[in-house]
Amino acid sequence: MAYRRTPAVQARLDAQAGLIVQAATKVLSSAGYAGLSMAAVAAEAGVATGTVYKNFAGKAELVSAVFRKVVAWEVAAVAAASADGTAIERVTAAVETFAGRALKNPKLAYVLLVEPVDTVVDAERLHFRRAFAEAFESAVEEGVSRGELPAQDPRTSAAALVGAIGEVLVGPLASAPHGESVIPELITFALRALGVRAESSAVARQETGVSDADA
């Protein structure tokens, strides 16, 4: 008869796996994907390297688990920030939250966005980008339906925005993670790309505390 884990045993194993994922997130945040090793994660978690391998077959599987957990946090933050308001307000909030959180943890964001990774992890990255695009897509779709934005395909526009924002953040994340002009410029670009008139964009900047000088 096959052995079945008791709820208590499963809970302990899940907790251990969670601890390892948390440790891996810290290692990625300081050393990036290239600097992460199973031994480094084990040391951070305070467990044996073998214990890490018992939970995750290898580096790619472990980092994929990190991606899924971190992306869930980040997407939830962007979705919450951009849930209400006009299309301009929602897009502004989404850009500000997406880019702002990335710039607060540049090394981890660099891993999530562009650092060369294994194929399996890269597949998770595609899910990451699509999840963020959905937050923008919702705002654009509603904006078009209300007449706040010109007619356009919301999915295409959302995907383009996420790609452009990610590309812009590559430079700041890699070399100047605290560039003060990055977020205002991204907001201005996003609104302009969606067809928002200059005067409406200026009003949005004032309402969100972004000055014309900053933009």
C-alpha positions as CSV (number, residue, x, y, z in Angstrom):
1,M,0.0,0.0,0.0
2,A,1.4,3.4,-1.0
3,Y,2.5,5.7,1.7
4,R,0.3,8.8,2.2
5,R,1.6,11.9,3.9
6,T,-0.4,13.0,6.9
7,P,-1.7,16.6,6.9
8,A,0.9,17.5,9.6
9,V,3.8,16.1,7.5
10,Q,2.6,17.8,4.4
11,A,2.2,21.1,6.3
12,R,5.8,20.8,7.5
13,L,7.1,20.1,4.0
14,D,5.2,23.0,2.6
15,A,6.6,25.3,5.2
16,Q,10.1,24.1,4.5
17,A,9.6,24.7,0.8
18,G,8.2,28.2,1.5
19,L,11.3,28.9,3.6
20,I,13.6,27.9,0.8
21,V,11.7,30.0,-1.7
22,Q,11.9,33.0,0.6
23,A,15.7,32.4,1.0
24,A,16.1,32.1,-2.8
25,T,14.3,35.4,-3.2
26,K,16.8,37.1,-0.9
27,V,19.7,35.5,-2.8
28,L,18.3,36.7,-6.2
29,S,17.8,40.2,-4.7
30,S,21.5,40.4,-3.8
31,A,23.3,38.2,-6.4
32,G,20.9,37.9,-9.3
33,Y,20.3,34.7,-11.2
34,A,23.9,34.2,-12.2
35,G,25.0,34.4,-8.5
36,L,22.4,32.0,-7.2
37,S,23.4,28.5,-6.2
38,M,21.6,25.8,-4.3
39,A,24.4,26.0,-1.7
40,A,23.9,29.8,-1.3
41,V,20.1,29.3,-0.9
42,A,20.7,26.5,1.7
43,A,23.0,28.8,3.7
44,E,20.4,31.6,3.6
45,A,17.6,29.3,4.6
46,G,19.7,27.6,7.4
47,V,19.3,24.1,5.9
48,A,21.5,21.5,4.3
49,T,22.0,21.8,0.5
50,G,20.5,18.3,0.2
51,T,17.3,19.6,1.8
52,V,17.0,22.2,-0.9
53,Y,17.4,19.5,-3.6
54,K,14.7,17.4,-1.8
55,N,12.3,20.2,-2.4
56,F,13.5,21.4,-5.8
57,A,15.2,19.4,-8.5
58,G,17.5,22.2,-9.5
59,K,18.1,25.9,-9.8
60,A,15.6,26.4,-12.6
61,E,12.8,24.8,-10.7
62,L,13.6,26.8,-7.6
63,V,13.8,30.1,-9.4
64,S,10.5,29.3,-11.3
65,A,8.9,28.9,-7.9
66,V,10.3,32.3,-6.9
67,F,9.0,33.9,-10.1
68,R,5.5,32.5,-9.4
69,K,5.4,33.9,-5.8
70,V,7.0,37.2,-6.6
71,V,4.9,37.8,-9.7
72,A,1.7,37.1,-7.6
73,W,2.7,39.8,-5.2
74,E,3.7,42.4,-7.8
75,V,0.7,41.8,-10.0
76,A,-1.6,42.1,-7.0
77,A,0.0,45.4,-6.1
78,V,-0.4,46.8,-9.6
79,A,-3.9,45.6,-9.9
80,A,-4.9,47.1,-6.6
81,A,-3.3,50.4,-7.4
82,S,-5.0,50.7,-10.8
83,A,-8.4,49.3,-9.9
84,D,-10.4,52.6,-9.8
85,G,-10.5,55.9,-11.6
86,T,-10.4,57.2,-15.1
87,A,-8.3,55.5,-17.7
88,I,-5.6,58.1,-17.3
89,E,-5.6,57.7,-13.5
90,R,-5.5,53.9,-13.8
91,V,-2.7,53.8,-16.3
92,T,-0.7,56.3,-14.4
93,A,-1.1,54.3,-11.2
94,A,-0.2,51.1,-13.0
95,V,3.0,52.5,-14.4
96,E,3.9,54.2,-11.2
97,T,3.4,51.1,-9.2
98,F,5.1,48.7,-11.7
99,A,8.1,50.9,-12.2
100,G,8.3,52.1,-8.6
101,R,8.4,48.7,-7.1
102,A,10.9,47.5,-9.7
103,L,13.3,50.4,-8.8
104,K,13.0,49.6,-5.1
105,N,14.5,46.1,-5.7
106,P,16.5,46.6,-8.9
107,K,18.5,43.3,-8.7
108,L,15.4,41.2,-8.4
109,A,13.5,43.2,-11.0
110,Y,16.4,42.8,-13.4
111,V,16.1,39.0,-12.9
112,L,12.4,39.1,-13.5
113,L,12.7,41.3,-16.6
114,V,15.8,40.6,-18.6
115,E,18.7,38.7,-17.0
116,P,19.6,35.6,-19.1
117,V,18.0,32.6,-17.5
118,D,17.2,29.0,-18.3
119,T,14.4,28.2,-20.7
120,V,12.1,27.0,-18.0
121,V,12.5,30.2,-16.1
122,D,12.1,32.3,-19.2
123,A,8.7,30.7,-19.7
124,E,7.7,32.0,-16.3
125,R,8.9,35.4,-17.4
126,L,6.4,35.4,-20.3
127,H,3.6,34.7,-17.8
128,F,4.9,37.5,-15.7
129,R,4.7,40.0,-18.5
130,R,1.3,38.8,-19.6
131,A,0.0,39.1,-16.0
132,F,1.1,42.7,-15.9
133,A,-0.3,43.4,-19.3
134,E,-3.7,42.4,-18.1
135,A,-3.8,45.2,-15.6
136,F,-3.1,47.7,-18.3
137,E,-5.5,46.0,-20.7
138,S,-8.4,46.4,-18.3
139,A,-7.7,50.1,-17.9
140,V,-7.3,50.7,-21.7
141,E,-10.4,48.7,-22.5
142,E,-12.5,50.6,-20.1
143,G,-11.0,53.9,-21.3
144,V,-11.9,53.2,-24.9
145,S,-15.5,52.1,-24.0
146,R,-16.0,55.4,-22.0
147,G,-14.5,57.5,-24.8
148,E,-11.5,58.6,-22.6
149,L,-9.1,57.0,-25.0
150,P,-9.1,56.7,-28.8
151,A,-10.2,53.4,-30.4
152,Q,-7.4,50.8,-30.2
153,D,-6.9,47.2,-29.4
154,P,-6.5,47.0,-25.6
155,R,-4.5,43.8,-25.6
156,T,-2.0,45.1,-28.2
157,S,-1.6,48.4,-26.5
158,A,-1.2,46.8,-23.1
159,A,1.5,44.3,-24.3
160,A,3.4,47.2,-26.0
161,L,3.3,49.3,-22.8
162,V,4.7,46.4,-20.7
163,G,7.4,45.7,-23.2
164,A,8.4,49.3,-23.5
165,I,8.4,49.9,-19.7
166,G,10.5,46.8,-19.2
167,E,13.0,47.9,-21.9
168,V,13.4,51.3,-20.4
169,L,13.9,49.9,-16.9
170,V,16.8,47.7,-18.1
171,G,19.2,50.7,-18.1
172,P,18.1,52.3,-14.8
173,L,18.0,48.9,-13.1
174,A,21.5,47.9,-14.3
175,S,23.3,51.2,-13.9
176,A,21.3,54.0,-12.1
177,P,18.5,52.4,-10.1
178,H,17.5,55.6,-8.4
179,G,17.1,57.9,-11.4
180,E,14.4,60.3,-10.3
181,S,13.2,61.1,-13.9
182,V,12.4,57.5,-14.9
183,I,8.9,57.1,-13.6
184,P,7.6,60.5,-14.6
185,E,9.0,60.0,-18.1
186,L,7.4,56.5,-18.3
187,I,4.0,57.9,-17.3
188,T,4.2,60.6,-19.9
189,F,5.2,58.1,-22.6
190,A,2.5,55.6,-21.6
191,L,-0.3,58.2,-21.8
192,R,1.1,59.7,-25.1
193,A,1.3,56.2,-26.6
194,L,-2.4,55.5,-25.7
195,G,-3.4,58.7,-27.5
196,V,-4.0,61.0,-24.4
197,R,-3.9,64.7,-25.4
198,A,-1.0,66.7,-23.9
199,E,-3.3,68.8,-21.7
200,S,-5.0,65.8,-20.2
201,S,-1.6,64.3,-19.5
202,A,-0.5,67.4,-17.7
203,V,-3.6,67.3,-15.5
204,A,-2.9,63.7,-14.7
205,R,0.6,64.5,-13.7
206,Q,-0.6,67.3,-11.4
207,E,-3.2,65.0,-9.8
208,T,-0.6,62.3,-9.1
209,G,2.1,64.7,-7.9
210,V,4.3,64.5,-11.0
211,S,5.4,68.0,-12.0
212,D,6.0,69.2,-15.6
213,A,9.6,69.7,-14.6
214,D,10.0,66.1,-13.6
215,A,8.3,64.9,-16.8
